[in-house]
Amino acid sequence: MKKKKQPERVAEAVNRKRDQITKNLHPDALAPEYDKALQIMEDYLRSQKKRCTVERRFVLQALYQLSSPVDIATLHDIVCADEGNVSLTTIYNTLDLLVQLKLANRLELVSRGMTFFERTLGQEPHGFVICEQCGNIKVLRKLQVLQKFDSQLPKGFLPETYTLQIHGLCAKCQRANSKKKGTPVSSQKSPK
Ligand SMILES: [Zn+2]
């Protein structure tokens, strides 16, 4: 049987993992900027006499297919779902490379002690709303407040990344808490 092309295989791996891992993962169509990003990564690796391995392309593609930030463990699962046993080190190294090439953005979600990654090319300024209880992350797009910032930046300043995180409790968690009134909130798990 003919092996499927890589973009289709990644799309399937992302879809398979979507519901299992997190409700926050929203696989979309591959961002049109993926080709440009791949070119940049390939050119750089070639200049370093390194190979652009399938695993590296997988990580890049998964990032350019997800519309919300993804953590390393989830990315690892997505890559392993298709490519078999890929080491976490490979995932870390590839993400480091993508950040260095400004193809990915590293987000530290301090309260959860986790690091997330998202694509950079083709992204408009956006922020994040994070539920402290279930960990749900919602991406806020078309934020007027961020667009207004641009007009206040020093003359000639070119912004590259924006970080706006609003931490709190989502409506679901608040409802769950008021039901079990009086008992302390201890569960860190996402409500089913
Ligand atoms: Zn919540």
Backbone and ligand atoms as CSV (ligand in chain L), in Angstrom:
chain,resi,resn,atom,element,x,y,z
A,1,MET,N,N,0.847,-1.201,0.000
A,1,MET,CA,C,0.000,0.000,0.000
A,1,MET,C,C,0.879,1.247,0.000
A,2,LYS,N,N,0.460,2.189,-0.788
A,2,LYS,CA,C,1.254,3.431,-0.889
A,2,LYS,C,C,1.175,4.203,0.425
A,3,LYS,N,N,2.329,4.667,0.871
A,3,LYS,CA,C,2.342,5.433,2.118
A,3,LYS,C,C,1.753,6.831,1.867
A,4,LYS,N,N,0.961,7.264,2.825
A,4,LYS,CA,C,0.330,8.576,2.665
A,4,LYS,C,C,1.343,9.702,2.735
A,5,LYS,N,N,1.002,10.795,2.099
A,5,LYS,CA,C,1.886,11.968,2.153
A,5,LYS,C,C,1.928,12.511,3.577
A,6,GLN,N,N,3.052,13.128,3.911
A,6,GLN,CA,C,3.237,13.614,5.276
A,6,GLN,C,C,2.133,14.552,5.768
A,7,PRO,N,N,1.721,15.580,4.982
A,7,PRO,CA,C,0.691,16.486,5.505
A,7,PRO,C,C,-0.581,15.757,5.916
A,8,GLU,N,N,-0.992,14.741,5.139
A,8,GLU,CA,C,-2.208,13.994,5.487
A,8,GLU,C,C,-1.989,13.191,6.759
A,9,ARG,N,N,-0.779,12.638,6.892
A,9,ARG,CA,C,-0.511,11.797,8.065
A,9,ARG,C,C,-0.510,12.630,9.334
A,10,VAL,N,N,0.076,13.828,9.256
A,10,VAL,CA,C,0.077,14.686,10.435
A,10,VAL,C,C,-1.351,15.100,10.776
A,11,ALA,N,N,-2.118,15.458,9.770
A,11,ALA,CA,C,-3.504,15.869,10.002
A,11,ALA,C,C,-4.264,14.764,10.724
A,12,GLU,N,N,-4.045,13.519,10.302
A,12,GLU,CA,C,-4.733,12.396,10.946
A,12,GLU,C,C,-4.265,12.208,12.391
A,13,ALA,N,N,-2.952,12.346,12.580
A,13,ALA,CA,C,-2.414,12.173,13.934
A,13,ALA,C,C,-2.967,13.251,14.860
A,14,VAL,N,N,-3.055,14.477,14.346
A,14,VAL,CA,C,-3.580,15.574,15.150
A,14,VAL,C,C,-5.040,15.297,15.496
A,15,ASN,N,N,-5.795,14.840,14.514
A,15,ASN,CA,C,-7.212,14.563,14.759
A,15,ASN,C,C,-7.426,13.430,15.751
A,16,ARG,N,N,-6.603,12.399,15.633
A,16,ARG,CA,C,-6.722,11.264,16.549
A,16,ARG,C,C,-6.487,11.709,17.978
A,17,LYS,N,N,-5.542,12.627,18.151
A,17,LYS,CA,C,-5.148,13.035,19.493
A,17,LYS,C,C,-6.069,14.095,20.074
A,18,ARG,N,N,-6.811,14.760,19.203
A,18,ARG,CA,C,-7.556,15.940,19.634
A,18,ARG,C,C,-8.428,15.691,20.849
A,19,ASP,N,N,-9.281,14.690,20.755
A,19,ASP,CA,C,-10.234,14.476,21.837
A,19,ASP,C,C,-9.612,13.790,23.038
A,20,GLN,N,N,-8.618,12.927,22.749
A,20,GLN,CA,C,-8.007,12.187,23.847
A,20,GLN,C,C,-7.271,13.110,24.805
A,21,ILE,N,N,-6.576,14.066,24.271
A,21,ILE,CA,C,-5.631,14.806,25.096
A,21,ILE,C,C,-6.218,16.062,25.702
A,22,THR,N,N,-6.758,16.893,24.897
A,22,THR,CA,C,-7.246,18.152,25.430
A,22,THR,C,C,-8.330,18.717,24.539
A,23,LYS,N,N,-9.280,19.323,25.182
A,23,LYS,CA,C,-10.358,19.933,24.416
A,23,LYS,C,C,-9.896,21.255,23.818
A,24,ASN,N,N,-8.723,21.679,24.231
A,24,ASN,CA,C,-8.256,22.994,23.782
A,24,ASN,C,C,-7.553,22.955,22.430
A,25,LEU,N,N,-7.297,21.735,21.978
A,25,LEU,CA,C,-6.569,21.581,20.739
A,25,LEU,C,C,-7.539,21.713,19.567
A,26,HIS,N,N,-7.344,22.699,18.737
A,26,HIS,CA,C,-8.275,22.892,17.623
A,26,HIS,C,C,-7.548,22.728,16.295
A,27,PRO,N,N,-7.548,21.502,15.777
A,27,PRO,CA,C,-6.859,21.322,14.513
A,27,PRO,C,C,-7.612,22.056,13.400
A,28,ASP,N,N,-6.912,22.878,12.681
A,28,ASP,CA,C,-7.494,23.601,11.564
A,28,ASP,C,C,-6.804,23.142,10.299
A,29,ALA,N,N,-7.149,23.827,9.224
A,29,ALA,CA,C,-6.399,23.576,8.005
A,29,ALA,C,C,-4.970,24.049,8.256
A,30,LEU,N,N,-4.046,23.429,7.560
A,30,LEU,CA,C,-2.644,23.821,7.683
A,30,LEU,C,C,-2.520,25.301,7.313
A,31,ALA,N,N,-1.868,26.085,8.181
A,31,ALA,CA,C,-1.712,27.515,7.901
A,31,ALA,C,C,-0.968,27.707,6.588
A,32,PRO,N,N,-1.401,28.664,5.776
A,32,PRO,CA,C,-0.724,28.873,4.481
A,32,PRO,C,C,0.753,29.231,4.637
A,33,GLU,N,N,1.120,29.685,5.838
A,33,GLU,CA,C,2.515,30.081,6.083
A,33,GLU,C,C,3.425,28.870,6.301
A,34,TYR,N,N,2.827,27.657,6.343
A,34,TYR,CA,C,3.636,26.467,6.623
A,34,TYR,C,C,4.768,26.292,5.604
A,35,ASP,N,N,4.446,26.480,4.320
A,35,ASP,CA,C,5.456,26.273,3.275
A,35,ASP,C,C,6.653,27.198,3.478
A,36,LYS,N,N,6.337,28.440,3.824
A,36,LYS,CA,C,7.404,29.422,4.047
A,36,LYS,C,C,8.255,29.010,5.261
A,37,ALA,N,N,7.542,28.574,6.325
A,37,ALA,CA,C,8.236,28.157,7.539
A,37,ALA,C,C,9.145,26.957,7.255
A,38,LEU,N,N,8.634,26.011,6.483
A,38,LEU,CA,C,9.412,24.817,6.149
A,38,LEU,C,C,10.661,25.208,5.364
A,39,GLN,N,N,10.469,26.128,4.430
A,39,GLN,CA,C,11.597,26.606,3.617
A,39,GLN,C,C,12.690,27.211,4.505
A,40,ILE,N,N,12.263,28.036,5.467
A,40,ILE,CA,C,13.223,28.687,6.369
A,40,ILE,C,C,13.991,27.637,7.177
A,41,MET,N,N,13.234,26.629,7.693
A,41,MET,CA,C,13.869,25.581,8.498
A,41,MET,C,C,14.828,24.755,7.637
A,42,GLU,N,N,14.387,24.392,6.434
A,42,GLU,CA,C,15.239,23.578,5.555
A,42,GLU,C,C,16.511,24.335,5.168
A,43,ASP,N,N,16.344,25.615,4.815
A,43,ASP,CA,C,17.505,26.418,4.411
A,43,ASP,C,C,18.514,26.511,5.544
A,44,TYR,N,N,17.980,26.727,6.764
A,44,TYR,CA,C,18.885,26.863,7.909
A,44,TYR,C,C,19.628,25.548,8.157
A,45,LEU,N,N,18.886,24.440,8.169
A,45,LEU,CA,C,19.520,23.155,8.459
A,45,LEU,C,C,20.556,22.810,7.387
A,46,ARG,N,N,20.233,23.147,6.141
A,46,ARG,CA,C,21.177,22.870,5.057
A,46,ARG,C,C,22.461,23.669,5.295
A,47,SER,N,N,22.294,24.934,5.725
A,47,SER,CA,C,23.481,25.780,5.958
A,47,SER,C,C,24.329,25.227,7.108
A,48,GLN,N,N,23.686,24.449,7.980
A,48,GLN,CA,C,24.401,23.846,9.110
A,48,GLN,C,C,24.832,22.412,8.807
A,49,LYS,N,N,24.628,22.017,7.551
A,49,LYS,CA,C,24.943,20.644,7.105
A,49,LYS,C,C,24.187,19.601,7.949
A,50,LYS,N,N,22.941,19.948,8.297
A,50,LYS,CA,C,22.110,18.996,9.034
A,50,LYS,C,C,20.927,18.591,8.163
A,51,ARG,N,N,20.354,17.470,8.509
A,51,ARG,CA,C,19.222,16.968,7.737
A,51,ARG,C,C,17.913,17.493,8.311
A,52,CYS,N,N,16.980,17.785,7.404
A,52,CYS,CA,C,15.636,18.161,7.856
A,52,CYS,C,C,14.835,16.862,7.962
A,53,THR,N,N,14.873,16.253,9.144
A,53,THR,CA,C,14.278,14.932,9.318
A,53,THR,C,C,12.751,14.990,9.303
A,54,VAL,N,N,12.157,13.841,9.106
A,54,VAL,CA,C,10.701,13.734,9.123
A,54,VAL,C,C,10.144,14.231,10.454
A,55,GLU,N,N,10.846,13.864,11.557
A,55,GLU,CA,C,10.384,14.279,12.887
A,55,GLU,C,C,10.338,15.796,13.007
A,56,ARG,N,N,11.361,16.452,12.505
A,56,ARG,CA,C,11.397,17.924,12.578
A,56,ARG,C,C,10.246,18.519,11.777
A,57,ARG,N,N,10.013,17.961,10.591
A,57,ARG,CA,C,8.912,18.489,9.761
A,57,ARG,C,C,7.571,18.250,10.448
A,58,PHE,N,N,7.456,17.103,11.125
A,58,PHE,CA,C,6.213,16.784,11.847
A,58,PHE,C,C,5.914,17.823,12.916
A,59,VAL,N,N,6.920,18.168,13.691
A,59,VAL,CA,C,6.733,19.139,14.773
A,59,VAL,C,C,6.285,20.477,14.173
A,60,LEU,N,N,6.964,20.885,13.125
A,60,LEU,CA,C,6.622,22.156,12.478
A,60,LEU,C,C,5.187,22.118,11.960
A,61,GLN,N,N,4.856,21.021,11.305
A,61,GLN,CA,C,3.513,20.957,10.724
A,61,GLN,C,C,2.414,20.941,11.786
A,62,ALA,N,N,2.660,20.199,12.853
A,62,ALA,CA,C,1.652,20.151,13.920
A,62,ALA,C,C,1.418,21.557,14.467
A,63,LEU,N,N,2.485,22.312,14.661
A,63,LEU,CA,C,2.348,23.680,15.177
A,63,LEU,C,C,1.576,24.565,14.211
A,64,TYR,N,N,1.817,24.346,12.920
A,64,TYR,CA,C,1.158,25.201,11.921
A,64,TYR,C,C,-0.233,24.690,11.569
A,65,GLN,N,N,-0.653,23.650,12.262
A,65,GLN,CA,C,-2.004,23.153,12.024
A,65,GLN,C,C,-2.914,23.405,13.226
A,66,LEU,N,N,-2.308,23.685,14.368
A,66,LEU,CA,C,-3.100,23.892,15.576
A,66,LEU,C,C,-3.356,25.373,15.773
A,67,SER,N,N,-4.585,25.705,16.103
A,67,SER,CA,C,-4.902,27.129,16.254
A,67,SER,C,C,-4.726,27.599,17.687
A,68,SER,N,N,-4.426,26.658,18.587
A,68,SER,CA,C,-4.182,27.076,19.967
A,68,SER,C,C,-2.826,26.541,20.434
A,69,PRO,N,N,-2.269,27.126,21.484
A,69,PRO,CA,C,-0.952,26.703,21.949
A,69,PRO,C,C,-0.956,25.239,22.382
A,70,VAL,N,N,0.179,24.593,22.230
A,70,VAL,CA,C,0.261,23.167,22.554
A,70,VAL,C,C,1.481,22.942,23.455
A,71,ASP,N,N,1.345,22.005,24.391
A,71,ASP,CA,C,2.479,21.721,25.272
A,71,ASP,C,C,3.340,20.609,24.676
A,72,ILE,N,N,4.527,20.452,25.254
A,72,ILE,CA,C,5.510,19.531,24.672
A,72,ILE,C,C,5.014,18.086,24.688
A,73,ALA,N,N,4.380,17.684,25.799
A,73,ALA,CA,C,3.923,16.290,25.901
A,73,ALA,C,C,2.894,15.976,24.817
A,74,THR,N,N,2.006,16.930,24.551
A,74,THR,CA,C,0.991,16.708,23.531
A,74,THR,C,C,1.616,16.621,22.144
A,75,LEU,N,N,2.548,17.517,21.888
A,75,LEU,CA,C,3.249,17.463,20.601
A,75,LEU,C,C,3.978,16.130,20.439
A,76,HIS,N,N,4.575,15.690,21.525
A,76,HIS,CA,C,5.290,14.411,21.518
A,76,HIS,C,C,4.328,13.284,21.152
A,77,ASP,N,N,3.144,13.304,21.770
A,77,ASP,CA,C,2.133,12.280,21.479
A,77,ASP,C,C,1.733,12.302,20.008
A,78,ILE,N,N,1.546,13.499,19.484
A,78,ILE,CA,C,1.115,13.635,18.089
A,78,ILE,C,C,2.173,13.054,17.151
A,79,VAL,N,N,3.426,13.399,17.414
A,79,VAL,CA,C,4.500,12.915,16.541
A,79,VAL,C,C,4.650,11.399,16.675
A,80,CYS,N,N,4.593,10.914,17.924
A,80,CYS,CA,C,4.750,9.463,18.137
A,80,CYS,C,C,3.579,8.679,17.559
A,81,ALA,N,N,2.402,9.285,17.545
A,81,ALA,CA,C,1.228,8.585,17.015
A,81,ALA,C,C,1.450,8.197,15.564
A,82,ASP,N,N,2.279,8.938,14.907
A,82,ASP,CA,C,2.511,8.588,13.514
A,82,ASP,C,C,3.904,8.029,13.252
A,83,GLU,N,N,4.881,8.595,13.904
A,83,GLU,CA,C,6.263,8.247,13.568
A,83,GLU,C,C,6.858,7.187,14.481
A,84,GLY,N,N,6.050,6.661,15.393
A,84,GLY,CA,C,6.599,5.662,16.306
A,84,GLY,C,C,7.355,6.328,17.432
A,85,ASN,N,N,8.414,5.686,17.863
A,85,ASN,CA,C,9.101,6.148,19.055
A,85,ASN,C,C,10.073,7.302,18.762
A,86,VAL,N,N,9.602,8.520,18.933
A,86,VAL,CA,C,10.478,9.687,18.760
A,86,VAL,C,C,10.795,10.216,20.154
A,87,SER,N,N,12.056,10.506,20.407
A,87,SER,CA,C,12.433,10.906,21.771
A,87,SER,C,C,11.952,12.313,22.088
A,88,LEU,N,N,11.722,12.529,23.379
A,88,LEU,CA,C,11.337,13.867,23.839
A,88,LEU,C,C,12.444,14.873,23.525
A,89,THR,N,N,13.688,14.398,23.578
A,89,THR,CA,C,14.829,15.277,23.281
A,89,THR,C,C,14.703,15.847,21.866
A,90,THR,N,N,14.286,14.996,20.942
A,90,THR,CA,C,14.118,15.464,19.560
A,90,THR,C,C,13.058,16.560,19.499
A,91,ILE,N,N,11.980,16.364,20.244
A,91,ILE,CA,C,10.907,17.363,20.261
A,91,ILE,C,C,11.446,18.670,20.854
A,92,TYR,N,N,12.126,18.556,22.001
A,92,TYR,CA,C,12.704,19.753,22.646
A,92,TYR,C,C,13.654,20.478,21.694
A,93,ASN,N,N,14.552,19.714,21.079
A,93,ASN,CA,C,15.547,20.324,20.193
A,93,ASN,C,C,14.899,21.017,19.008
A,94,THR,N,N,13.875,20.356,18.466
A,94,THR,CA,C,13.200,20.953,17.301
A,94,THR,C,C,12.480,22.238,17.703
A,95,LEU,N,N,11.834,22.203,18.864
A,95,LEU,CA,C,11.136,23.412,19.321
A,95,LEU,C,C,12.129,24.543,19.575
A,96,ASP,N,N,13.278,24.198,20.165
A,96,ASP,CA,C,14.314,25.215,20.378
A,96,ASP,C,C,14.737,25.849,19.053
A,97,LEU,N,N,14.916,24.973,18.082
A,97,LEU,CA,C,15.319,25.455,16.752
A,97,LEU,C,C,14.246,26.381,16.165
A,98,LEU,N,N,12.989,25.981,16.286
A,98,LEU,CA,C,11.900,26.782,15.726
A,98,LEU,C,C,11.784,28.135,16.418
A,99,VAL,N,N,12.035,28.140,17.731
A,99,VAL,CA,C,12.002,29.417,18.462
A,99,VAL,C,C,13.164,30.298,17.994
A,100,GLN,N,N,14.332,29.671,17.854
A,100,GLN,CA,C,15.525,30.396,17.397
A,100,GLN,C,C,15.299,31.001,16.010
A,101,LEU,N,N,14.605,30.281,15.143
A,101,LEU,CA,C,14.340,30.764,13.780
A,101,LEU,C,C,13.096,31.663,13.726
A,102,LYS,N,N,12.519,31.929,14.893
A,102,LYS,CA,C,11.318,32.760,15.010
A,102,LYS,C,C,10.128,32.185,14.242
A,103,LEU,N,N,10.085,30.851,14.189
A,103,LEU,CA,C,8.947,30.197,13.552
A,103,LEU,C,C,7.951,29.746,14.608
A,104,ALA,N,N,8.386,29.743,15.864
A,104,ALA,CA,C,7.509,29.365,16.980
A,104,ALA,C,C,7.743,30.315,18.139
A,105,ASN,N,N,6.725,30.413,18.957
A,105,ASN,CA,C,6.758,31.290,20.112
A,105,ASN,C,C,6.605,30.432,21.367
A,106,ARG,N,N,7.442,30.707,22.360
A,106,ARG,CA,C,7.385,29.940,23.606
A,106,ARG,C,C,6.561,30.727,24.627
A,107,LEU,N,N,5.580,30.091,25.211
A,107,LEU,CA,C,4.715,30.752,26.198
A,107,LEU,C,C,4.867,30.074,27.544
A,108,GLU,N,N,5.229,30.846,28.537
A,108,GLU,CA,C,5.314,30.266,29.874
A,108,GLU,C,C,3.995,30.582,30.581
A,109,LEU,N,N,3.220,29.558,30.871
A,109,LEU,CA,C,1.994,29.775,31.631
A,109,LEU,C,C,2.347,29.541,33.091
A,110,VAL,N,N,2.752,30.612,33.720
A,110,VAL,CA,C,3.381,30.530,35.029
A,110,VAL,C,C,2.556,29.736,36.044
A,111,SER,N,N,1.275,30.048,36.123
A,111,SER,CA,C,0.467,29.444,37.182
A,111,SER,C,C,0.379,27.928,37.046
A,112,ARG,N,N,0.496,27.428,35.812
A,112,ARG,CA,C,0.390,25.983,35.634
A,112,ARG,C,C,1.762,25.329,35.553
A,113,GLY,N,N,2.797,26.131,35.597
A,113,GLY,CA,C,4.141,25.588,35.523
A,113,GLY,C,C,4.392,24.831,34.239
A,114,MET,N,N,3.764,25.266,33.176
A,114,MET,CA,C,3.912,24.563,31.907
A,114,MET,C,C,4.355,25.518,30.813
A,115,THR,N,N,5.013,24.938,29.825
A,115,THR,CA,C,5.440,25.720,28.681
A,115,THR,C,C,4.639,25.283,27.466
A,116,PHE,N,N,4.122,26.252,26.753
A,116,PHE,CA,C,3.357,25.960,25.548
A,116,PHE,C,C,4.053,26.593,24.347
A,117,PHE,N,N,3.731,26.068,23.187
A,117,PHE,CA,C,4.313,26.607,21.958
A,117,PHE,C,C,3.208,26.890,20.950
A,118,GLU,N,N,3.437,27.899,20.139
A,118,GLU,CA,C,2.492,28.196,19.064
A,118,GLU,C,C,3.276,28.726,17.875
A,119,ARG,N,N,2.654,28.668,16.710
A,119,ARG,CA,C,3.336,29.176,15.520
A,119,ARG,C,C,3.393,30.688,15.566
A,120,THR,N,N,4.335,31.256,14.826
A,120,THR,CA,C,4.439,32.722,14.787
A,120,THR,C,C,3.995,33.292,13.442
A,121,LEU,N,N,4.409,32.672,12.350
A,121,LEU,CA,C,4.098,33.253,11.038
A,121,LEU,C,C,2.586,33.303,10.838
A,122,GLY,N,N,2.108,34.433,10.359
A,122,GLY,CA,C,0.693,34.567,10.031
A,122,GLY,C,C,-0.208,34.806,11.231
A,123,GLN,N,N,0.385,35.000,12.408
A,123,GLN,CA,C,-0.427,35.240,13.609
A,123,GLN,C,C,-0.654,36.735,13.811
A,124,GLU,N,N,-1.846,37.083,14.163
A,124,GLU,CA,C,-2.112,38.461,14.570
A,124,GLU,C,C,-1.916,38.545,16.081
A,125,PRO,N,N,-1.696,39.756,16.622
A,125,PRO,CA,C,-1.574,39.881,18.079
A,125,PRO,C,C,-2.778,39.249,18.778
A,126,HIS,N,N,-2.502,38.460,19.799
A,126,HIS,CA,C,-3.597,37.811,20.508
A,126,HIS,C,C,-3.214,37.593,21.968
A,127,GLY,N,N,-4.213,37.291,22.770
A,127,GLY,CA,C,-3.973,37.046,24.185
A,127,GLY,C,C,-4.575,35.708,24.597
A,128,PHE,N,N,-4.456,35.390,25.882
A,128,PHE,CA,C,-4.933,34.098,26.373
A,128,PHE,C,C,-5.747,34.266,27.645
A,129,VAL,N,N,-6.814,33.492,27.731
A,129,VAL,CA,C,-7.576,33.411,28.966
A,129,VAL,C,C,-7.366,32.002,29.503
A,130,ILE,N,N,-6.885,31.904,30.723
A,130,ILE,CA,C,-6.506,30.591,31.265
A,130,ILE,C,C,-7.304,30.290,32.530
A,131,CYS,N,N,-8.000,29.155,32.563
A,131,CYS,CA,C,-8.717,28.756,33.773
A,131,CYS,C,C,-7.731,28.073,34.727
A,132,GLU,N,N,-7.674,28.588,35.926
A,132,GLU,CA,C,-6.733,28.075,36.923
A,132,GLU,C,C,-7.125,26.692,37.431
A,133,GLN,N,N,-8.382,26.326,37.230
A,133,GLN,CA,C,-8.868,25.068,37.795
A,133,GLN,C,C,-8.767,23.912,36.807
A,134,CYS,N,N,-9.336,24.088,35.610
A,134,CYS,CA,C,-9.328,22.983,34.650
A,134,CYS,C,C,-8.214,23.120,33.619
A,135,GLY,N,N,-7.589,24.282,33.598
A,135,GLY,CA,C,-6.470,24.456,32.681
A,135,GLY,C,C,-6.874,24.818,31.259
A,136,ASN,N,N,-8.143,25.045,31.044
A,136,ASN,CA,C,-8.618,25.406,29.714
A,136,ASN,C,C,-7.959,26.713,29.262
A,137,ILE,N,N,-7.465,26.709,28.036
A,137,ILE,CA,C,-6.865,27.935,27.492
A,137,ILE,C,C,-7.683,28.394,26.296
A,138,LYS,N,N,-8.107,29.621,26.337
A,138,LYS,CA,C,-8.838,30.164,25.198
A,138,LYS,C,C,-7.983,31.268,24.582
A,139,VAL,N,N,-7.904,31.255,23.277
A,139,VAL,CA,C,-7.121,32.280,22.595
A,139,VAL,C,C,-8.032,33.450,22.262
A,140,LEU,N,N,-7.615,34.638,22.651
A,140,LEU,CA,C,-8.388,35.843,22.339
A,140,LEU,C,C,-7.789,36.507,21.113
A,141,ARG,N,N,-8.558,36.530,20.047
A,141,ARG,CA,C,-8.053,37.163,18.826
A,141,ARG,C,C,-8.738,38.504,18.616
A,142,LYS,N,N,-8.264,39.233,17.656
A,142,LYS,CA,C,-8.833,40.548,17.318
A,142,LYS,C,C,-8.963,41.415,18.566
A,143,LEU,N,N,-7.918,41.422,19.369
A,143,LEU,CA,C,-7.953,42.189,20.601
A,143,LEU,C,C,-7.665,43.659,20.333
A,144,GLN,N,N,-8.661,44.475,20.575
A,144,GLN,CA,C,-8.474,45.898,20.301
A,144,GLN,C,C,-7.384,46.491,21.183
A,145,VAL,N,N,-7.320,45.983,22.434
A,145,VAL,CA,C,-6.339,46.552,23.348
A,145,VAL,C,C,-4.911,46.360,22.821
A,146,LEU,N,N,-4.645,45.201,22.194
A,146,LEU,CA,C,-3.309,44.961,21.651
A,146,LEU,C,C,-3.061,45.816,20.416
A,147,GLN,N,N,-4.121,45.994,19.620
A,147,GLN,CA,C,-3.948,46.829,18.430
A,147,GLN,C,C,-3.666,48.276,18.842
A,148,LYS,N,N,-4.277,48.689,19.954
A,148,LYS,CA,C,-4.042,50.059,20.424
A,148,LYS,C,C,-2.610,50.247,20.910
A,149,PHE,N,N,-2.040,49.166,21.495
A,149,PHE,CA,C,-0.660,49.233,21.959
A,149,PHE,C,C,0.281,49.702,20.851
A,150,ASP,N,N,0.032,49.171,19.661
A,150,ASP,CA,C,0.927,49.470,18.542
A,150,ASP,C,C,1.105,50.966,18.340
A,151,SER,N,N,0.032,51.723,18.541
A,151,SER,CA,C,0.111,53.165,18.293
A,151,SER,C,C,0.914,53.865,19.394
A,152,GLN,N,N,1.142,53.159,20.518
A,152,GLN,CA,C,1.863,53.791,21.626
A,152,GLN,C,C,3.318,53.344,21.728
A,153,LEU,N,N,3.727,52.474,20.825
A,153,LEU,CA,C,5.108,51.980,20.883
A,153,LEU,C,C,6.078,53.087,20.476
A,154,PRO,N,N,7.318,53.013,20.968
A,154,PRO,CA,C,8.316,54.001,20.553
A,154,PRO,C,C,8.449,54.017,19.032
A,155,LYS,N,N,8.765,55.169,18.496
A,155,LYS,CA,C,8.853,55.326,17.038
A,155,LYS,C,C,9.842,54.323,16.452
A,156,GLY,N,N,9.416,53.644,15.405
A,156,GLY,CA,C,10.297,52.710,14.712
A,156,GLY,C,C,10.410,51.342,15.357
A,157,PHE,N,N,9.757,51.147,16.509
A,157,PHE,CA,C,9.838,49.852,17.184
A,157,PHE,C,C,9.015,48.813,16.425
A,158,LEU,N,N,9.635,47.655,16.185
A,158,LEU,CA,C,8.923,46.595,15.469
A,158,LEU,C,C,8.561,45.477,16.446
A,159,PRO,N,N,7.288,45.362,16.832
A,159,PRO,CA,C,6.921,44.313,17.798
A,159,PRO,C,C,6.973,42.928,17.155
A,160,GLU,N,N,7.470,41.970,17.910
A,160,GLU,CA,C,7.526,40.592,17.385
A,160,GLU,C,C,6.535,39.682,18.096
A,161,THR,N,N,6.509,39.748,19.404
A,161,THR,CA,C,5.543,38.908,20.110
A,161,THR,C,C,4.812,39.739,21.161
A,162,TYR,N,N,3.618,39.288,21.487
A,162,TYR,CA,C,2.828,39.944,22.515
A,162,TYR,C,C,2.492,38.897,23.567
A,163,THR,N,N,2.444,39.294,24.803
A,163,THR,CA,C,2.022,38.350,25.831
A,163,THR,C,C,0.944,38.987,26.683
A,164,LEU,N,N,-0.236,38.468,26.607
A,164,LEU,CA,C,-1.310,38.930,27.472
A,164,LEU,C,C,-2.005,37.684,28.009
A,165,GLN,N,N,-1.905,37.470,29.313
A,165,GLN,CA,C,-2.540,36.299,29.926
A,165,GLN,C,C,-3.506,36.763,31.000
A,166,ILE,N,N,-4.736,36.302,30.895
A,166,ILE,CA,C,-5.726,36.603,31.933
A,166,ILE,C,C,-6.040,35.291,32.642
A,167,HIS,N,N,-5.712,35.223,33.924
A,167,HIS,CA,C,-5.938,33.992,34.687
A,167,HIS,C,C,-7.205,34.125,35.530
A,168,GLY,N,N,-7.932,33.037,35.701
A,168,GLY,CA,C,-9.146,33.083,36.507
A,168,GLY,C,C,-9.861,31.745,36.499
A,169,LEU,N,N,-11.164,31.780,36.637
A,169,LEU,CA,C,-11.972,30.548,36.636
A,169,LEU,C,C,-12.983,30.604,35.513
A,170,CYS,N,N,-13.073,29.526,34.738
A,170,CYS,CA,C,-14.046,29.493,33.654
A,170,CYS,C,C,-15.444,29.267,34.238
A,171,ALA,N,N,-16.470,29.520,33.415
A,171,ALA,CA,C,-17.852,29.419,33.875
A,171,ALA,C,C,-18.172,28.012,34.383
A,172,LYS,N,N,-17.666,26.999,33.658
A,172,LYS,CA,C,-17.919,25.604,34.033
A,172,LYS,C,C,-17.393,25.311,35.435
A,173,CYS,N,N,-16.165,25.741,35.688
A,173,CYS,CA,C,-15.546,25.482,36.990
A,173,CYS,C,C,-16.268,26.241,38.095
A,174,GLN,N,N,-16.725,27.445,37.791
A,174,GLN,CA,C,-17.464,28.204,38.812
A,174,GLN,C,C,-18.760,27.490,39.172
A,175,ARG,N,N,-19.438,26.957,38.128
A,175,ARG,CA,C,-20.693,26.215,38.384
A,175,ARG,C,C,-20.404,24.983,39.225
A,176,ALA,N,N,-19.338,24.261,38.846
A,176,ALA,CA,C,-18.978,23.051,39.585
A,176,ALA,C,C,-18.660,23.390,41.040
A,177,ASN,N,N,-17.991,24.493,41.256
A,177,ASN,CA,C,-17.618,24.893,42.614
A,177,ASN,C,C,-18.835,25.259,43.454
A,178,SER,N,N,-19.797,25.950,42.845
A,178,SER,CA,C,-20.942,26.383,43.632
A,178,SER,C,C,-21.849,25.205,43.984
A,179,LYS,N,N,-21.790,24.131,43.142
A,179,LYS,CA,C,-22.569,22.923,43.443
A,179,LYS,C,C,-22.056,22.245,44.707
A,180,LYS,N,N,-20.722,22.158,44.794
A,180,LYS,CA,C,-20.150,21.506,45.982
A,180,LYS,C,C,-19.689,22.577,46.961
A,181,LYS,N,N,-20.561,23.505,47.189
A,181,LYS,CA,C,-20.281,24.622,48.107
A,181,LYS,C,C,-19.726,24.115,49.433
A,182,GLY,N,N,-18.746,24.785,49.914
A,182,GLY,CA,C,-18.216,24.423,51.225
A,182,GLY,C,C,-17.031,23.494,51.155
A,183,THR,N,N,-16.921,22.735,50.050
A,183,THR,CA,C,-15.755,21.858,49.949
A,183,THR,C,C,-14.658,22.591,49.189
A,184,PRO,N,N,-13.417,22.447,49.664
A,184,PRO,CA,C,-12.328,23.161,48.998
A,184,PRO,C,C,-12.096,22.633,47.586
A,185,VAL,N,N,-11.651,23.491,46.720
A,185,VAL,CA,C,-11.376,23.101,45.338
A,185,VAL,C,C,-10.016,22.425,45.296
A,186,SER,N,N,-10.032,21.130,44.991
A,186,SER,CA,C,-8.749,20.437,44.980
A,186,SER,C,C,-8.476,19.778,43.658
A,187,SER,N,N,-9.537,19.462,42.911
A,187,SER,CA,C,-9.329,18.717,41.665
A,187,SER,C,C,-8.674,19.598,40.611
A,188,GLN,N,N,-7.615,19.071,40.025
A,188,GLN,CA,C,-6.934,19.800,38.944
A,188,GLN,C,C,-7.372,19.252,37.599
A,189,LYS,N,N,-8.228,18.251,37.668
A,189,LYS,CA,C,-8.596,17.573,36.427
A,189,LYS,C,C,-9.691,18.329,35.704
A,190,SER,N,N,-9.672,18.176,34.410
A,190,SER,CA,C,-10.702,18.801,33.592
A,190,SER,C,C,-12.025,18.100,33.858
A,191,PRO,N,N,-13.108,18.869,34.079
A,191,PRO,CA,C,-14.384,18.217,34.330
A,191,PRO,C,C,-14.885,17.514,33.078
A,192,LYS,N,N,-15.445,16.327,33.275
A,192,LYS,CA,C,-15.921,15.570,32.110
A,192,LYS,C,C,-17.354,15.984,31.774
L,1,ZN,ZN,ZN,-12.218,25.804,34.288
